Amino acid sequence: MSSKILADGGWLSHLIALCFAYGLAIPIGWNRERYARSAGLRTFPLVAVACCGFVEAAEHMGADAMSRIIQGIVGGIGFIGAGAILRHGESVTGTATAASVLATGAVGIAVGVGELDIAVIISLLTFVTLRWMKHGKDGT
């Protein structure tokens, strides 16, 4: 899929972008769901779609507005990620889930601005990191 497909800005291109962001987030959500984390299969696609949607909706507002919207998205994702981090005595869990929410937001933003290659790479690297890198002693 080329970003040129998304260039016309019509409803079909928005639908394709939103579905693409959704699809790229499913493997990340599946991984978190599999390990019974606080965010899972429903959360991650919703984060990607929301981030992509905010960017898609603002595509005609100019660079300054787009910058402010992306800043707001990142702040909101920080809030969601903070809710995934829990402290149990000396142990802290949820940091990988919080970082995954951030990465999934980046996927949605990248799709929204038409940088599909970046979105695919972020999704792939996030999934690979969660799936095959050794878990810390806290299991996150």
Beta strands, then each sheet from edge to edge (+ up, - down):
strand 1: 86-88
strand 2: 91-93
sheet 1: 1+ 2-
end
